[in-house]
Amino acid sequence: MKGVIFAVLGGAFITLQGVANSRISQDIGTWQTATITQFAGFLLALVILLVSGKGNFAGFSKVRPLYLIGGTFGAIVVFGNVTAIHFIGVTLTVSAMLISQLGMTVMIDKNGWFDVKKQRMKMSQLIGITMMVVGVLILGS
């Protein structure tokens, strides 16, 4: 149940972040907005880390260097999200992002990228993704 709660909160905050960033970018620019957003996120994460005292930097050297660039994807997420909202609005942007996320997860599961155990898609999952794509196409028309 905790996982579902965190997923719902994460989804809500992605949307709130996208709308806020879209507004900020109108005044200062998209990459400036991405910079500020990433920096603010860094500061909040650092404060939470320091207050919680749950940091474990001992295993830092065990992390593959490729995985250390994961945070940089956030800047691209912010840029893409802000730019899309300007062009197609919040609803279509979030819908398209969800479909893109699902598509990427299918590829990750199928190919075992990032040391994830390979998984096969079930027919019900493929039907669900197809229905979402059709839904977004209907939203956009």
DSSP file (Angstrom, degrees, kcal/mol; ACC not computed):
  #  RESIDUE AA STRUCTURE BP1 BP2  ACC     N-H-->O    O-->H-N    N-H-->O    O-->H-N    TCO  KAPPA ALPHA  PHI   PSI    X-CA   Y-CA   Z-CA
    1    1 A M     >        0   0    0      0, 0.0     4,-2.2     0, 0.0     5,-0.2   0.000 360.0 360.0 360.0 -37.5    0.0    0.0    0.0
    2    2 A K  H  >  +     0   0    0      1,-0.2     4,-2.7     2,-0.2     5,-0.2   0.897 360.0  55.5 -59.7 -39.2    2.9    2.4    0.8
    3    3 A G  H  > S+     0   0    0      1,-0.2     4,-2.2     2,-0.2    -1,-0.2   0.903 107.6  48.1 -60.3 -42.4    4.2    1.9   -2.8
    4    4 A V  H  > S+     0   0    0      2,-0.2     4,-2.6     1,-0.2    -1,-0.2   0.912 111.1  51.0 -65.0 -42.9    0.8    3.0   -4.3
    5    5 A I  H  X S+     0   0    0     -4,-2.2     4,-2.6     1,-0.2    -2,-0.2   0.933 112.3  45.8 -60.9 -46.1    0.6    6.0   -2.0
    6    6 A F  H  X S+     0   0    0     -4,-2.7     4,-2.8     1,-0.2    -1,-0.2   0.874 112.2  51.9 -66.2 -35.9    4.1    7.1   -3.0
    7    7 A A  H  X S+     0   0    0     -4,-2.2     4,-2.6    -5,-0.2    -2,-0.2   0.921 111.0  47.3 -65.3 -42.9    3.4    6.5   -6.7
    8    8 A V  H  X S+     0   0    0     -4,-2.6     4,-2.4     2,-0.2    -2,-0.2   0.925 114.0  47.2 -64.4 -44.6    0.2    8.6   -6.5
    9    9 A L  H  X S+     0   0    0     -4,-2.6     4,-2.7    -5,-0.2     5,-0.2   0.924 111.9  51.1 -61.8 -43.7    2.1   11.4   -4.7
   10   10 A G  H  X S+     0   0    0     -4,-2.8     4,-2.1     1,-0.2    -2,-0.2   0.917 111.0  48.0 -59.6 -44.6    4.9   11.2   -7.2
   11   11 A G  H  X S+     0   0    0     -4,-2.6     4,-1.8     2,-0.2    -1,-0.2   0.907 112.1  49.2 -63.0 -42.3    2.5   11.5  -10.1
   12   12 A A  H  X S+     0   0    0     -4,-2.4     4,-2.4     1,-0.2    -2,-0.2   0.918 112.8  47.1 -63.4 -42.9    0.7   14.4   -8.5
   13   13 A F  H  X S+     0   0    0     -4,-2.7     4,-2.7     2,-0.2    -1,-0.2   0.811 106.5  57.3 -73.2 -28.6    3.9   16.3   -7.8
   14   14 A I  H  X S+     0   0    0     -4,-2.1     4,-2.4    -5,-0.2    -1,-0.2   0.926 110.8  45.0 -62.2 -42.9    5.2   15.6  -11.4
   15   15 A T  H  X S+     0   0    0     -4,-1.8     4,-2.3     2,-0.2    -2,-0.2   0.937 114.1  47.7 -66.1 -46.6    2.1   17.4  -12.7
   16   16 A L  H  X S+     0   0    0     -4,-2.4     4,-2.6     1,-0.2     5,-0.2   0.911 112.7  49.9 -60.6 -42.0    2.4   20.2  -10.2
   17   17 A Q  H  X S+     0   0    0     -4,-2.7     4,-3.1     1,-0.2     5,-0.2   0.919 109.7  51.2 -62.6 -43.5    6.1   20.6  -11.0
   18   18 A G  H  X S+     0   0    0     -4,-2.4     4,-2.2     2,-0.2    -2,-0.2   0.914 112.3  45.3 -61.6 -43.7    5.3   20.7  -14.7
   19   19 A V  H  X S+     0   0    0     -4,-2.3     4,-1.9     2,-0.2    -2,-0.2   0.930 115.8  46.1 -67.0 -45.2    2.7   23.4  -14.4
   20   20 A A  H  X S+     0   0    0     -4,-2.6     4,-2.5    -5,-0.2    -2,-0.2   0.928 114.3  48.4 -62.1 -44.6    4.8   25.5  -12.1
   21   21 A N  H  X S+     0   0    0     -4,-3.1     4,-2.8    -5,-0.2    -1,-0.2   0.875 107.3  55.8 -64.5 -37.2    7.8   25.1  -14.3
   22   22 A S  H  X S+     0   0    0     -4,-2.2     4,-0.9    -5,-0.2    -1,-0.2   0.920 110.6  44.9 -60.3 -42.8    5.8   26.0  -17.4
   23   23 A R  H >X S+     0   0    0     -4,-1.9     4,-0.6     1,-0.2     3,-0.6   0.924 113.5  49.2 -67.2 -44.4    4.8   29.3  -15.7
   24   24 A I  H >X S+     0   0    0     -4,-2.5     4,-2.0     1,-0.2     3,-1.5   0.906 105.5  58.5 -60.7 -41.8    8.3   30.1  -14.5
   25   25 A S  H 3X S+     0   0    0     -4,-2.8     4,-1.6     1,-0.3    -1,-0.2   0.765  94.4  65.0 -64.5 -24.6    9.8   29.4  -17.9
   26   26 A Q  H << S+     0   0    0     -4,-0.9    -1,-0.3    -3,-0.6    -2,-0.2   0.803 111.8  36.2 -65.3 -27.3    7.6   32.1  -19.5
   27   27 A D  H << S+     0   0    0     -3,-1.5    -2,-0.2    -4,-0.6    -1,-0.2   0.802 136.6  13.8 -93.9 -34.3    9.5   34.6  -17.4
   28   28 A I  H  < S-     0   0    0     -4,-2.0    -3,-0.2     1,-0.2     4,-0.2   0.590 107.9 -95.5-123.9 -12.2   13.1   33.3  -17.4
   29   29 A G     X  -     0   0    0     -4,-1.6     4,-1.7    -5,-0.4    -1,-0.2  -0.197  32.9 -88.6 109.0 156.8   13.4   30.6  -20.0
   30   30 A T  H  > S+     0   0    0      2,-0.2     4,-2.5     1,-0.2     5,-0.2   0.926 120.9  44.0 -72.4 -47.7   13.2   26.8  -20.1
   31   31 A W  H  > S+     0   0    0      2,-0.2     4,-2.2     1,-0.2    -1,-0.2   0.850 113.0  53.2 -70.1 -31.4   16.8   25.8  -19.3
   32   32 A Q  H  > S+     0   0    0      2,-0.2     4,-2.5     1,-0.2    -1,-0.2   0.910 109.8  49.3 -64.3 -40.5   17.0   28.4  -16.6
   33   33 A T  H  X S+     0   0    0     -4,-1.7     4,-2.9     1,-0.2    -2,-0.2   0.920 109.5  50.9 -63.2 -44.0   13.8   26.9  -15.1
   34   34 A A  H  X S+     0   0    0     -4,-2.5     4,-2.6     1,-0.2     5,-0.2   0.902 110.5  50.4 -60.4 -40.1   15.4   23.4  -15.4
   35   35 A T  H  X S+     0   0    0     -4,-2.2     4,-2.4     2,-0.2    -2,-0.2   0.941 112.9  44.5 -63.1 -48.3   18.5   24.7  -13.6
   36   36 A I  H  X S+     0   0    0     -4,-2.5     4,-2.9     2,-0.2     5,-0.2   0.916 114.3  50.0 -63.4 -43.5   16.5   26.2  -10.7
   37   37 A T  H  X S+     0   0    0     -4,-2.9     4,-2.5     1,-0.2    -2,-0.2   0.933 112.2  46.3 -61.8 -47.4   14.2   23.2  -10.4
   38   38 A Q  H  X S+     0   0    0     -4,-2.6     4,-2.3    -5,-0.2    -1,-0.2   0.901 114.4  48.4 -63.1 -40.6   17.1   20.8  -10.3
   39   39 A F  H  X S+     0   0    0     -4,-2.4     4,-2.6    -5,-0.2    -2,-0.2   0.920 111.5  48.8 -67.3 -43.4   19.0   22.9   -7.7
   40   40 A A  H  X S+     0   0    0     -4,-2.9     4,-2.4     1,-0.2    -2,-0.2   0.905 112.1  49.9 -62.2 -41.1   15.9   23.3   -5.5
   41   41 A G  H  X S+     0   0    0     -4,-2.5     4,-2.6    -5,-0.2    -2,-0.2   0.896 109.7  51.4 -63.3 -40.6   15.4   19.6   -5.7
   42   42 A F  H  X S+     0   0    0     -4,-2.3     4,-2.6     2,-0.2    -2,-0.2   0.933 110.3  48.7 -60.6 -46.8   19.0   19.0   -4.7
   43   43 A L  H  X S+     0   0    0     -4,-2.6     4,-2.5     2,-0.2    -2,-0.2   0.918 112.6  47.3 -62.3 -44.0   18.7   21.3   -1.7
   44   44 A L  H  X S+     0   0    0     -4,-2.4     4,-2.6     2,-0.2     5,-0.2   0.934 113.1  48.4 -63.1 -45.6   15.5   19.7   -0.5
   45   45 A A  H  X S+     0   0    0     -4,-2.6     4,-2.5     1,-0.2    -2,-0.2   0.898 111.8  50.6 -61.5 -40.0   17.0   16.2   -0.9
   46   46 A L  H  X S+     0   0    0     -4,-2.6     4,-2.7     2,-0.2    -1,-0.2   0.920 110.7  48.3 -64.2 -44.2   20.1   17.3    0.9
   47   47 A V  H  X S+     0   0    0     -4,-2.5     4,-2.8     2,-0.2     5,-0.3   0.934 113.1  47.6 -61.9 -46.0   18.1   18.7    3.8
   48   48 A I  H  X S+     0   0    0     -4,-2.6     4,-2.7     1,-0.2     5,-0.3   0.910 112.3  50.6 -62.0 -41.5   16.0   15.6    4.1
   49   49 A L  H  X>S+     0   0    0     -4,-2.5     4,-1.8    -5,-0.2     5,-0.5   0.932 113.8  43.9 -60.3 -47.1   19.2   13.4    4.0
   50   50 A L  H  <5S+     0   0    0     -4,-2.7    -2,-0.2     2,-0.2    -1,-0.2   0.890 117.0  45.3 -68.1 -39.6   20.8   15.5    6.7
   51   51 A V  H  <5S+     0   0    0     -4,-2.8    -2,-0.2    -5,-0.2    -1,-0.2   0.901 115.7  45.6 -71.6 -40.7   17.7   15.6    8.9
   52   52 A S  H  <5S-     0   0    0     -4,-2.7    -2,-0.2    -5,-0.3    -1,-0.2   0.802  90.5-149.1 -74.6 -27.8   16.9   11.9    8.5
   53   53 A G  T  <5 +     0   0    0     -4,-1.8    -3,-0.1    -5,-0.3    -4,-0.1   0.733  59.6 122.7  66.9  21.6   20.4   10.8    9.1
   54   54 A K      < +     0   0    0     -5,-0.5     2,-0.1     2,-0.0    -1,-0.1   0.166  31.8 132.6-101.1  18.1   19.8    7.8    6.8
   55   55 A G        -     0   0    0     -6,-0.4     2,-0.3     1,-0.1     3,-0.1  -0.437  34.0-171.9 -73.1 143.3   22.6    8.5    4.4
   56   56 A N        +     0   0    0     -2,-0.1     3,-0.4     1,-0.1    -1,-0.1  -0.775  19.2 158.2-135.3  88.9   24.9    5.7    3.3
   57   57 A F    >   +     0   0    0     -2,-0.3     3,-1.3     1,-0.2     4,-0.3   0.480  57.8  87.9 -90.0  -2.1   27.8    7.0    1.3
   58   58 A A  G >  S+     0   0    0      1,-0.3     3,-0.5     2,-0.1    -1,-0.2   0.854  89.5  48.3 -63.8 -34.2   30.0    4.0    2.1
   59   59 A G  G >> S+     0   0    0     -3,-0.4     3,-1.7     1,-0.2     4,-0.5   0.373  80.3 103.9 -87.6   5.7   28.5    2.1   -0.9
   60   60 A F  G X4 S+     0   0    0     -3,-1.3     3,-1.3     1,-0.3    -1,-0.2   0.862  75.8  56.2 -56.0 -39.7   29.0    5.0   -3.3
   61   61 A S  G <4 S+     0   0    0     -3,-0.5    -1,-0.3    -4,-0.3    -2,-0.1   0.675  99.5  61.9 -69.7 -15.7   32.1    3.4   -4.9
   62   62 A K  G <4 S+     0   0    0     -3,-1.7     2,-0.3    -4,-0.1    -1,-0.3   0.625  80.7 100.9 -83.3 -13.6   30.0    0.3   -5.7
   63   63 A V  S << S-     0   0    0     -3,-1.3     5,-0.1    -4,-0.5    -3,-0.0  -0.561  81.9-116.3 -77.1 130.5   27.6    2.2   -7.9
   64   64 A R    >>  -     0   0    0     -2,-0.3     3,-1.3     1,-0.1     4,-0.8  -0.441  22.0-124.6 -64.6 136.4   28.3    1.8  -11.7
   65   65 A P  G >4 S+     0   0    0      0, 0.0     3,-0.9     0, 0.0     4,-0.4   0.826 108.1  62.7 -53.3 -35.5   29.3    5.2  -13.2
   66   66 A L  G >4 S+     0   0    0      1,-0.3     3,-1.1     2,-0.2     4,-0.1   0.878 100.9  52.6 -57.4 -38.1   26.5    5.0  -15.8
   67   67 A Y  G X4 S+     0   0    0     -3,-1.3     3,-1.5     1,-0.2    -1,-0.3   0.715  93.7  71.9 -73.4 -19.9   23.9    5.0  -13.0
   68   68 A L  G << S+     0   0    0     -3,-0.9     3,-0.4    -4,-0.8    -1,-0.2   0.653  89.3  61.8 -70.8 -14.0   25.4    8.2  -11.5
   69   69 A I  G X> S+     0   0    0     -3,-1.1     3,-1.5    -4,-0.4     4,-0.7   0.417  71.5 103.5 -90.6   3.5   24.1   10.2  -14.4
   70   70 A G  T X4 S+     0   0    0     -3,-1.5     3,-1.0     1,-0.3     4,-0.5   0.850  74.7  58.1 -52.8 -38.6   20.4    9.3  -13.6
   71   71 A G  T >> S+     0   0    0     -3,-0.4     3,-1.0     1,-0.3     4,-0.6   0.777  94.3  65.5 -64.8 -26.1   19.9   12.7  -12.0
   72   72 A T  H X> S+     0   0    0     -3,-1.5     4,-1.1     1,-0.3     3,-0.8   0.793  88.2  67.8 -68.4 -24.9   20.8   14.4  -15.3
   73   73 A F  H <X S+     0   0    0     -3,-1.0     4,-2.5    -4,-0.7    -1,-0.3   0.827  88.9  67.8 -61.0 -28.9   17.7   12.9  -16.9
   74   74 A G  H <> S+     0   0    0     -3,-1.0     4,-2.7    -4,-0.5    -1,-0.2   0.869  94.7  54.1 -59.2 -38.6   15.7   15.1  -14.6
   75   75 A A  H <X S+     0   0    0     -3,-0.8     4,-2.3    -4,-0.6    -1,-0.2   0.890 110.2  46.7 -64.1 -37.9   16.9   18.2  -16.5
   76   76 A I  H  X S+     0   0    0     -4,-1.1     4,-2.9     2,-0.2     5,-0.3   0.878 110.4  53.5 -70.7 -37.4   15.7   16.7  -19.7
   77   77 A V  H  X S+     0   0    0     -4,-2.5     4,-2.8     2,-0.2     5,-0.2   0.942 110.8  46.6 -59.6 -47.6   12.4   15.7  -18.1
   78   78 A V  H  X S+     0   0    0     -4,-2.7     4,-2.8     2,-0.2     5,-0.3   0.941 114.3  46.9 -61.5 -48.2   11.9   19.3  -17.0
   79   79 A F  H  X S+     0   0    0     -4,-2.3     4,-2.5     1,-0.2     5,-0.2   0.940 115.9  44.4 -59.5 -48.9   12.8   20.8  -20.4
   80   80 A G  H  X S+     0   0    0     -4,-2.9     4,-2.5     1,-0.2    -1,-0.2   0.904 115.0  48.6 -63.7 -42.2   10.5   18.3  -22.2
   81   81 A N  H  X S+     0   0    0     -4,-2.8     4,-2.4    -5,-0.3    -2,-0.2   0.939 113.9  45.1 -63.1 -49.6    7.6   18.7  -19.8
   82   82 A V  H  X S+     0   0    0     -4,-2.8     4,-1.8    -5,-0.2    -2,-0.2   0.929 115.2  47.4 -61.9 -46.8    7.7   22.5  -19.9
   83   83 A T  H  X S+     0   0    0     -4,-2.5     4,-1.4    -5,-0.3    -1,-0.2   0.914 112.5  49.1 -64.0 -43.3    8.1   22.7  -23.6
   84   84 A A  H  X>S+     0   0    0     -4,-2.5     4,-3.5    -5,-0.2     5,-0.6   0.901 107.1  55.1 -63.7 -41.0    5.3   20.2  -24.2
   85   85 A I  H  X5S+     0   0    0     -4,-2.4     4,-1.5     1,-0.2    -1,-0.2   0.894 105.8  53.0 -60.1 -39.4    2.9   22.1  -21.9
   86   86 A H  H  <5S+     0   0    0     -4,-1.8    -1,-0.2    -5,-0.2    -2,-0.2   0.871 119.3  34.7 -62.1 -36.2    3.5   25.3  -23.9
   87   87 A F  H  <5S+     0   0    0     -4,-1.4    -2,-0.2    -3,-0.2    -1,-0.2   0.881 136.6  12.0 -88.1 -41.2    2.5   23.5  -27.1
   88   88 A I  H  X5S-     0   0    0     -4,-3.5     4,-0.5     1,-0.2    -3,-0.2   0.426 100.5-114.7-124.4   0.8   -0.2   21.0  -26.1
   89   89 A G  H  X< -     0   0    0     -4,-1.5     4,-1.6    -5,-0.6    -1,-0.2  -0.097  37.7 -69.6  87.5 171.6   -1.3   21.8  -22.6
   90   90 A V  H  > S+     0   0    0      2,-0.2     4,-2.8     1,-0.2     5,-0.3   0.920 123.4  52.2 -70.7 -46.5   -1.1   19.9  -19.3
   91   91 A T  H  > S+     0   0    0      1,-0.2     4,-2.3     2,-0.2     5,-0.2   0.937 114.6  40.4 -61.0 -50.0   -3.5   17.1  -20.0
   92   92 A L  H  X S+     0   0    0     -4,-0.5     4,-2.9     2,-0.2     5,-0.2   0.878 114.6  54.4 -67.7 -36.0   -2.0   15.9  -23.2
   93   93 A T  H  X S+     0   0    0     -4,-1.6     4,-2.5     2,-0.2    -2,-0.2   0.960 112.0  42.4 -61.4 -50.9    1.5   16.4  -21.9
   94   94 A V  H  X S+     0   0    0     -4,-2.8     4,-2.4     2,-0.2    -2,-0.2   0.898 115.3  50.9 -64.6 -39.8    1.0   14.3  -18.8
   95   95 A S  H  X S+     0   0    0     -4,-2.3     4,-2.1    -5,-0.3    -1,-0.2   0.936 112.5  45.6 -62.4 -46.6   -0.9   11.6  -20.9
   96   96 A A  H  X S+     0   0    0     -4,-2.9     4,-2.5     1,-0.2    -2,-0.2   0.883 111.5  53.2 -65.1 -37.7    1.9   11.5  -23.5
   97   97 A M  H  X S+     0   0    0     -4,-2.5     4,-2.8    -5,-0.2    -1,-0.2   0.912 107.7  51.1 -63.4 -41.7    4.5   11.3  -20.7
   98   98 A L  H  X S+     0   0    0     -4,-2.4     4,-2.6     2,-0.2    -2,-0.2   0.916 111.5  47.0 -62.3 -42.7    2.7    8.4  -19.1
   99   99 A I  H  X S+     0   0    0     -4,-2.1     4,-2.7     2,-0.2    -1,-0.2   0.907 112.3  50.2 -65.7 -40.5    2.6    6.5  -22.3
  100  100 A S  H  X S+     0   0    0     -4,-2.5     4,-2.5     2,-0.2    -2,-0.2   0.909 110.3  50.4 -62.9 -41.7    6.2    7.2  -22.9
  101  101 A Q  H  X S+     0   0    0     -4,-2.8     4,-2.6     2,-0.2    -2,-0.2   0.929 111.3  48.2 -61.7 -44.9    7.0    6.0  -19.5
  102  102 A L  H  X S+     0   0    0     -4,-2.6     4,-2.2     1,-0.2    -2,-0.2   0.919 111.2  50.7 -62.2 -43.1    5.1    2.8  -20.1
  103  103 A G  H  X S+     0   0    0     -4,-2.7     4,-1.9     1,-0.2    -1,-0.2   0.912 111.8  47.3 -60.5 -42.7    6.8    2.3  -23.4
  104  104 A M  H  X S+     0   0    0     -4,-2.5     4,-2.6     1,-0.2    -1,-0.2   0.888 110.1  52.5 -67.6 -38.6   10.3    2.8  -21.8
  105  105 A T  H  X S+     0   0    0     -4,-2.6     4,-3.0     2,-0.2     5,-0.2   0.885 107.4  52.6 -65.5 -36.3    9.4    0.4  -19.0
  106  106 A V  H  X S+     0   0    0     -4,-2.2     4,-2.9     2,-0.2    -1,-0.2   0.933 111.3  46.5 -62.2 -44.8    8.4   -2.3  -21.5
  107  107 A M  H  X S+     0   0    0     -4,-1.9     4,-2.3     2,-0.2     6,-0.3   0.901 113.6  48.6 -64.6 -40.4   11.7   -1.9  -23.2
  108  108 A I  H  X>S+     0   0    0     -4,-2.6     4,-1.8     2,-0.2     5,-1.0   0.944 115.6  43.6 -64.5 -47.7   13.7   -2.0  -19.9
  109  109 A D  H  <5S+     0   0    0     -4,-3.0    10,-2.2     1,-0.2    -2,-0.2   0.924 115.8  47.8 -63.0 -44.4   11.8   -5.1  -18.8
  110  110 A K  H  <5S+     0   0    0     -4,-2.9    -1,-0.2    -5,-0.2    -2,-0.2   0.882 122.5  33.2 -65.7 -39.1   12.1   -6.8  -22.1
  111  111 A N  H  <5S-     0   0    0     -4,-2.3    -1,-0.2    -5,-0.2    -2,-0.2   0.551 100.8-125.8 -97.7  -9.3   15.8   -6.1  -22.6
  112  112 A G  T ><5 +     0   0    0     -4,-1.8     3,-0.8     5,-0.2     4,-0.3   0.803  43.6 176.6  70.3  28.2   16.9   -6.3  -19.0
  113  113 A W  G > < +     0   0    0     -5,-1.0     3,-1.6    -6,-0.3    -1,-0.1  -0.255  61.4  23.6 -63.8 155.0   18.5   -2.8  -19.1
  114  114 A F  G 3  S-     0   0    0      1,-0.3    -1,-0.2     2,-0.0     3,-0.1   0.807 134.1 -67.6  58.9  32.6   20.1   -1.4  -15.9
  115  115 A D  G <  S+     0   0    0     -3,-0.8     2,-0.3     1,-0.2    -1,-0.3   0.742  91.9 152.5  61.2  25.4   20.5   -4.9  -14.5
  116  116 A V    <   -     0   0    0     -3,-1.6    -1,-0.2    -4,-0.3     2,-0.1  -0.675  55.1-102.7 -83.4 139.7   16.7   -5.3  -14.3
  117  117 A K        -     0   0    0     -2,-0.3    -5,-0.2    -3,-0.1    -4,-0.1  -0.420  43.3-107.0 -62.6 131.3   15.5   -8.9  -14.5
  118  118 A K        -     0   0    0     -7,-0.1     2,-0.3    -2,-0.1    -8,-0.2  -0.347  42.3-171.8 -62.4 137.8   14.0   -9.6  -18.0
  119  119 A Q        -     0   0    0    -10,-2.2     2,-0.4   -13,-0.2    -7,-0.1  -0.960  18.5-132.9-131.9 148.1   10.2   -9.8  -18.0
  120  120 A R        -     0   0    0     -2,-0.3     2,-0.3     1,-0.0   -10,-0.0  -0.813  27.5-117.4 -98.8 143.6    7.7  -10.8  -20.7
  121  121 A M        -     0   0    0     -2,-0.4     2,-0.2   -15,-0.1   -15,-0.0  -0.599  24.8-135.5 -78.7 137.7    4.7   -8.7  -21.3
  122  122 A K     >  -     0   0    0     -2,-0.3     4,-2.1     1,-0.1     3,-0.4  -0.589  21.9-114.1 -87.6 155.7    1.3  -10.3  -20.6
  123  123 A M  H  > S+     0   0    0      1,-0.2     4,-2.5    -2,-0.2     5,-0.2   0.881 117.2  56.2 -57.2 -39.9   -1.5   -9.9  -23.1
  124  124 A S  H  > S+     0   0    0      1,-0.2     4,-2.2     2,-0.2    -1,-0.2   0.872 107.0  49.5 -63.0 -36.1   -3.5   -7.9  -20.5
  125  125 A Q  H  > S+     0   0    0     -3,-0.4     4,-2.4     2,-0.2    -1,-0.2   0.911 110.5  49.5 -68.6 -42.2   -0.6   -5.5  -20.1
  126  126 A L  H  X S+     0   0    0     -4,-2.1     4,-2.4     1,-0.2    -2,-0.2   0.899 111.3  49.7 -63.1 -40.2   -0.4   -5.0  -23.8
  127  127 A I  H  X S+     0   0    0     -4,-2.5     4,-2.5     2,-0.2    -1,-0.2   0.920 110.3  51.1 -63.7 -43.4   -4.1   -4.4  -24.1
  128  128 A G  H  X S+     0   0    0     -4,-2.2     4,-1.9     2,-0.2    -2,-0.2   0.915 111.3  46.5 -60.8 -45.0   -3.9   -1.9  -21.2
  129  129 A I  H  X S+     0   0    0     -4,-2.4     4,-2.4     2,-0.2    -1,-0.2   0.911 111.8  52.0 -64.2 -42.2   -1.1    0.1  -22.9
  130  130 A T  H  X S+     0   0    0     -4,-2.4     4,-2.5     1,-0.2    -2,-0.2   0.911 108.4  51.2 -60.5 -42.4   -3.0    0.0  -26.2
  131  131 A M  H  X S+     0   0    0     -4,-2.5     4,-2.3     1,-0.2    -1,-0.2   0.882 109.2  51.0 -62.8 -38.2   -6.1    1.4  -24.5
  132  132 A M  H  X S+     0   0    0     -4,-1.9     4,-2.3     2,-0.2    -2,-0.2   0.924 109.8  49.5 -65.1 -43.4   -4.0    4.2  -22.9
  133  133 A V  H  X S+     0   0    0     -4,-2.4     4,-2.3     1,-0.2    -2,-0.2   0.932 111.5  48.7 -60.8 -45.7   -2.6    5.2  -26.3
  134  134 A V  H  X S+     0   0    0     -4,-2.5     4,-2.2     1,-0.2    -1,-0.2   0.901 109.6  53.8 -60.8 -41.2   -6.0    5.2  -27.9
  135  135 A G  H  X S+     0   0    0     -4,-2.3     4,-2.3     2,-0.2    -1,-0.2   0.900 109.0  47.3 -60.0 -42.7   -7.2    7.3  -25.0
  136  136 A V  H  X S+     0   0    0     -4,-2.3     4,-2.3     2,-0.2    -1,-0.2   0.893 109.6  53.5 -67.8 -38.9   -4.5    9.9  -25.5
  137  137 A L  H  X S+     0   0    0     -4,-2.3     4,-0.6     1,-0.2    -2,-0.2   0.899 110.3  47.8 -62.3 -39.0   -5.2   10.0  -29.3
  138  138 A I  H >< S+     0   0    0     -4,-2.2     3,-0.8     1,-0.2    -2,-0.2   0.907 110.4  52.0 -67.1 -41.2   -8.9   10.7  -28.5
  139  139 A L  H 3< S+     0   0    0     -4,-2.3    -2,-0.2     1,-0.2    -1,-0.2   0.884 110.4  49.4 -59.4 -39.0   -7.8   13.4  -26.0
  140  140 A G  H 3<        0   0    0     -4,-2.3    -1,-0.2     1,-0.2    -2,-0.2   0.576 360.0 360.0 -80.5  -9.1   -5.7   15.0  -28.7
  141  141 A S    <<        0   0    0     -3,-0.8    -1,-0.2    -4,-0.6    -2,-0.2   0.480 360.0 360.0 -93.2 360.0   -8.3   15.1  -31.4
